[in-house]
Structures are given as structure tokens and as C-alpha cells.
Amino acid sequence: MPRKATPSKSSSTKLSVLPLRDVVVYPHMIFPVLIGRSTSLEAIAAAMEHGKKIFLAAQQDSQTDDPTLKNLYEYGTVARIVQVLRLPNQMLKVLVEGLHQARIVKPLKANGYLYAEVEAVKQDAVPQSPEFQALMRRASDLFSEYLQNSRTLPAEAASGLLNITDEYHRLYYIAANVTADVQLKQRILTNTDITVQYMELVSILTAELEMLKIEDEIDEKVNETISKSQRKYFLQEQIRTLQKELGEDDEFGTGNEVAKLREAVERAGMPEHALAKANEELERLRKTPPMSPEYGVARSYLEWLTALPWSVRTDDNLNIAHAKQTLDDDHYDLEKPKERILEYISVLNLTASTKGQILCLVGPPGVGKTSLASSIARALGRKFVRIALGGIRDEAEIRGHRRTYIGSLPGKIIQAMKRAGSVNPVILLDEVDKMSSDFRGDPSAALLEVLDPEQNHTFMDHFIDVEYDLSKVLFISTANVKYDIPLPLLDRMEVIELNSYLDIDKLQIAKRHIVPKQIAALGLDTVNITFTDGAILKIIREYTRESGVRQLERELSGVMRKVVKDIVSEIGGTAKDVEGGIGSIRDTKAFKTLVSKRSFVIDEDRIATMLKAPRFKSKTGELNDKIGSVTGLAWTSVGGDTLPVEVSIMTGADKLILTGKLGDVMKESAQAALTYVRSNPALFGLDPEFSKGKEIHIHVPEGAIPKDGPSAGITMTMALISAASGAPARGDIAMTGEVTLRGNILPIGGLNEKLLAAKRHGATVVIVPKDNEKDIEDISPQVKEGLNIQFVSTIQEAIPFVFRSSLGDKPVAVHDIPAAHTKKEKTTSRARA
């Protein structure tokens, strides 16, 4: 173990202390120090007044701005101030000369600077053993080698060492000229045994020499790379000289690459304007040095230009019977969309042109919009490419970036054409209603040119910068909400609405498509597994509540995974049991024996065991007549839903309270409903002053979900009349319609989804605006089955359907009426009444 320096028995000295950052000053060393801290300036001033001696100590942490004696190393050097220069920036440049080692014995108080009692360190006698002489010679040799490899120290430093004979002086001279961490150099000051000090010095020199060797190796590799580049450049220059002599002018030695691109241009089948642009870029590429940034831009442009399909097209399969069979195989029901697609193919048979055919499939999630577009491509025998537009907010995503930008690329339309590899693919613009805009432009505006049959034959991408014909492309877009599509874009598309599925539709889809697909995906194709209709309907009604079938597919997949788990657990084997250790467990004898003797029938009881408690309860218990509670119908982006409205009237100030996170339009509907009832009390057998001195509270449950829209007006009106009159409203009735101040009922949208919601709720009577009677023809008979749909044009016409007895026969009741509370499973969609 190295032993620390031992203090001498001489008397201690009181000196000011100067902290040093990232440097260790040794005895016999003359070193300039820049001083700017106020405490250090005060220490220098005090030292100048008391013999010009000062104690120098290195900081343990150089980041400390205001160090104390605890932040300094205990051992340092007593130095003499040789010279003080005052600099213009209020700093001092102090030249100090190290005298001898010392240590801090006791901190002392001083005004504005560090002050301590220091004690000189006694140095041991120099040993005369051969081992020490060898150690000292080793240190000198390493220092000489260090000087030869160092890039910072001058060669004269070696001659300076030759003039030093004192062993301590030689030690400090070498240590001062070596670059190393403060912690390592401080060890030499901390120890007084000169043998240990030289060992520390040799260790530092060895480590630094290794570091210098690594740096030299790095430099050598870099220089080798540069030499190869220079050699390549020299050879290219020689090749160019020879080519010029032979009359083959390849100025920058890129002839082979340019020739390949020229061949690609000739094979691409470009129209004349694109071919002229490509030849122009080829000539520019030939004259551009390969090291120039422009070379990469031009090459990338030509690669994109030649990769695009300019004349390649796939042959359309225009057989109507084949198309119908393909659509029926892939999708159940959807008769209206299928009929429109068959009409489109029929037109193709006559005109061989797709001009003006832009289809937009609108419907809730999970009803088959994307898969229907894929089926159209398969029926026609065309390539299919999907472009996801959800969340796009940059116009350049559609039209591309200009080539002046680093890393620029064509837009999504041109990229889709490259992926398709033909001029007549089916391109699906998915979620066209989810685009937005910001300072970078409006992507929906860029799509106007793409979807306009009068313009898209000359589509101009910013990157390609030549006209590209999109007129042969069949564009199909999808959206959940038609009203969120910008109107100019909507005007260019033919909207085909895909309605929510009935339970019977979901049953057929599950039996025909979902169950076979999941059986194949989970490796159950050799297992005898069947689902009863009751089991599937139980999942539909008690474990899912959706317009489409995505959640139904997840639940069915979950049930089948449990069957797989039971099979594997019963066999108790793994894939390693297969002969050779390769294959799946289906190749084992145990598996084959099990599936040959056993069948799996999934019935309602098995579903209850596997999926546990139902997520959705039946609402048949909520169909009781209630005072002040009426069920409305709402449309959401994921389908229809019920919208219960509750009203309570209580003593208090004359005011209307609206709760349930209602939007502005819905609040205005509530105010219009109240105004109509207050202005026509006699029509409903109410006291003309029924609202005087009363607080009327209208609440729409599920307060965390935003709700808006005008079609809850009739529901609010009926709930107000029920609460004010004390007459219970029928619980088996649902309604929708906007109300005016004159009591007229205006038409609404989303009728199909709202009727489906009423059917799921268990309602038997549905009140619909008279103006929506024409829309009933488009509603499926299965949706209307079991519903008594009544068309009304005013509130008075609806009254007999909502209340079981005449309001005029009942006494007016304006006492406090508690609102009925209707619990309902929460959704995350924004409801539009």
C-alpha cells in the first residue's frame, strides 16, 4: 500500500489558499494561473502583503464555483508569487513558482478568501538500490517515448530533462509535462515515498502511451480510407483521359450507371413529355460529379421516374357472374353496395372507361368497407393498394415534396402507383374523413385534383414534376362520418352507405366467414369444432355491442383459443414430441387420436363458462313507464344508440339547468322545447304558471360522453310535459326529431342506425318525423320488423303515442318529481342526437 506523506516536525505556516481547477502545480515548477474569482483575488492580495507565499491546492470537483477548504485536496504545493499582471477584463495573470510539498493542517478564518495553517511535508531520502535506479530509468524512457508520440509537447522538453539531476526535481518535471486526470496526478503529491511516487508516474505514462497508440491507429485507418478515395479518383481521371482519346466523353466516370438508367427510361414506355424530362435529367446526371449532392438527387428522381407504371396495365375481368360470385363469397348481405359495383362493371363492359367513377363507402367501423374495396379489386382482377389518410395534415403527403428539399419523396398517390405496378389499380383512400389541416396546407384540397375526373389525367406531383395520368385508376374512399368529409371533396364522390348489421346478419357473417377464418388461423382445421346458433347469438347480444363485427371476431377468437388450450393441456405434449423434433403438435399421434374420437360443440352454457359474466345486460327491465323520463334515439360514428332524457321540476328560482355534457345545439333544443311547452300549457292540460318559482333540470345520462345535435328536441319536449303533468311516459317507446317553437317536428338523419338502436333497446313504438317517411323505403324489412313506426309532423300528433291516457283528464302536477335513472353501458363515441 502506498503510504501518505508524513509532516515534518518544523513549525507550521499560516498562508492564504488558492484553489486550482483541473491542474496540479508541483514543486520546482513555474506555472501561469488566470484568476477571476473574487475569493482568489483576495487570496493573491493577502499573499502579496505577507511575503508573496501562497498555498496551491487542486479542487476535488472542478465544477464547484465557490469552493471551501473541504472541497480541496489536503495535499498541495507552497508556491512563491513571481509576477502579477492585471488584465483588461478584471482578471489577473499570476506567475507562481512551486517551492515544496505541504498539507493543510487547520482551516483559519479570513475575510473574503480561504486561509489555513499549512505544514511542509518531509521528503524521505532517495534510495540507492538498483531497483530504484531501474524504475527511474524506466520512467525516463517512457517519457521520451511519450514526447515522440505527443502532438502537444515540443521536442525541447526532452533536453530540459537531461539538465535535471535531482531525483525529486526529475519526478516533478515529468509529472508536470504529462497529460492526465487531476486525480491521478494528485497521487504523486499525496505520497512522500519516492519509490511509490515513481511507480505512480510509470503507471500514468503507460496508460497515456496506450491512449496515444489507439489515437494513432484511428488516424491510420482514416488516412487509409482517404488514400483509397484519392487512388480511386486518380484512376477515374486516367479512365476519363483514355475515354476522351477514344472519343467516348464520360466526364466523371459514371457512364455505366447512366447507361443503366437510360435503358430503364427506354423500357418504361413513358409518354413524350415524360421522356423528354427523363432525357434532360440523364444529360444533367452525366455532367454532374458523383461527389456532388445534386448527383444523388438526380439519380433518385430518375429511379422514381423509371419505376412508375406508364403503360403497364392489368386485364380487367368484366364477367358479371364472376364479380357477383366473388362479392358474395367475401361478404354477406350488403346488397346495395354490391348492386352499385355490378353496375360499374357493366358500364366498363360497354365503355371500357372508368372516368367519373369515384366511390365513397360510408358506414360505422367494422361493417366491411375496407374488405369490400379489396373484393372489388379481386373481382376485377386488378392490383389493390390501400392509402391510410387518418391523421394526415400536410398537403405534401398527397402531392409530394419538391426536390429542393433534402430527403424529398413523391406523395402517397405516386408511391401507391409504384407499389401497384400498373396504370389501372384499385386505390383505397381509407378514412378520408379523418384528415386535418395546419400551416403546411390542406391535404383534402390536394385530393380534389386526384378525385376530379376532369383533372386527374394530368395529375402533377411536386417531386415527379411531370403530368401523370390517373384516369384509369378506380378510386374508392371510406369514411365513418359523411358530414366530416369536406364538401368540395364529397361533391366529387358517389356515396354508398353501409348500414349497421342486425343480429341475424352478424350470425350469418360469423358462420360463413369469421368462424372458418379463425379455425384456420388457430390450427383447428382438423378438429371437429362447431358453434350453435344460440352460442353465437349469446356472444352478439351479451358480450358485444357494435355496428360491425370486429369485437365479435375477437370474442370468437378468444373462445377458440380456450379450446386450443384445452386440447394442448389434455395431450400434455409439445412440438418436441414430433418425430425429429420438427413440426407442430398436430403431427403427434396423441393429437390425431384425440381429434378422431372427440368433437367440440360450443353452446350457450359453454360460452357462459368461457367468457364469464356478460358485459351487456338486457334492457327489458327498463321499459317501464316513468314520469319525466323519455327515451330518445341518437346517431354516433359507431352506429345508433339510445339517448334517455330525464327531467325534474323542483321549487326554486326560475331557471333551466342542463347537464350531461351537452353541446350548444342540444342546449338550444332544450330551450326551444321549454319555450314551446310554456307558451302552450293548455294543449297539455298544464297550469299556465307551472314553471313559476320552479327550477327545471334536464339531464341526459352518461355525463362523461359529449352529446350534440337537434334531433333530441321531441324527446326533451315529451320529458318536460311528463314531468310537468305528472303523467308517466311509455317506457316501450323511442323517438327522434327536431322541434321548433311552433311545435313542428323536422326531419333527421341516420334513421337506419336509430331504428336499429330502438330495436336493440326493446322498444315497440318509434316516433319519426313525417318528412322521413320517404326514407323508410330504403330501410331493410328486417330492421322494421317488430317496430310500430309512427310518423308525426307536430308535438300534438305525438302525444297520444307517448302517454297511455289523455293529459287533459289528469290533474296538473308541479310538485318535485325525482328523475328516473337509466344505467347504460358507456361508449367513447360522441353522440349526435
RAHU-V989147 format. One record per run of one state. SS is the DSSP state (a for helix, b for strand, c for the rest). FROM is the first residue (numbers start at 1). LEN is the number of residues. If there is no record, write none. Layout:
((SS FROM LEN) (SS FROM LEN))
This chain:
((c 1 3) (b 4 1) (c 5 2) (b 7 1) (c 8 5) (b 13 8) (c 21 9) (b 30 6) (c 36 2) (a 38 12) (c 50 3) (b 53 7) (c 60 9) (a 69 3) (b 72 1) (c 73 2) (b 75 12) (c 87 5) (b 92 17) (c 109 5) (b 114 8) (c 122 8) (a 130 20) (c 150 6) (a 156 7) (c 163 4) (a 167 10) (c 177 5) (a 182 9) (b 191 1) (c 192 2) (a 194 53) (c 247 8) (a 255 13) (c 268 4) (a 272 15) (c 287 6) (a 293 15) (c 308 12) (a 320 11) (c 331 4) (a 335 17) (c 352 6) (b 358 6) (c 364 5) (a 369 12) (c 381 3) (b 384 5) (c 389 7) (a 396 4) (c 400 12) (a 412 9) (c 421 5) (b 426 5) (c 431 1) (a 432 3) (c 435 2) (b 437 2) (c 439 2) (b 441 2) (a 443 9) (c 452 4) (a 456 3) (b 459 2) (c 461 6) (b 467 2) (c 469 5) (b 474 6) (c 480 2) (a 482 3) (c 485 2) (a 487 4) (c 491 3) (b 494 5) (c 499 4) (a 503 19) (c 522 6) (b 528 4) (c 532 1) (a 533 10) (c 543 7) (a 550 22) (c 572 3) (a 575 3) (c 578 1) (a 579 3) (c 582 3) (a 585 3) (c 588 1) (a 589 9) (c 598 1) (b 599 4) (c 603 1) (a 604 8) (c 612 8) (a 620 3) (c 623 3) (b 626 1) (c 627 2) (b 629 8) (c 637 2) (b 639 13) (c 652 3) (b 655 5) (c 660 2) (b 662 1) (c 663 1) (a 664 16) (c 680 1) (a 681 4) (c 685 9) (b 694 7) (c 701 6) (b 707 2) (c 709 4) (a 713 13) (c 726 3) (b 729 1) (c 730 3) (b 733 3) (c 736 2) (b 738 2) (c 740 4) (b 744 3) (c 747 4) (a 751 11) (c 762 3) (b 765 5) (a 770 9) (c 779 2) (a 781 4) (c 785 3) (b 788 5) (c 793 1) (b 794 1) (a 795 8) (b 803 1) (c 804 3) (a 807 3) (c 810 21) (b 831 2) (c 833 1))
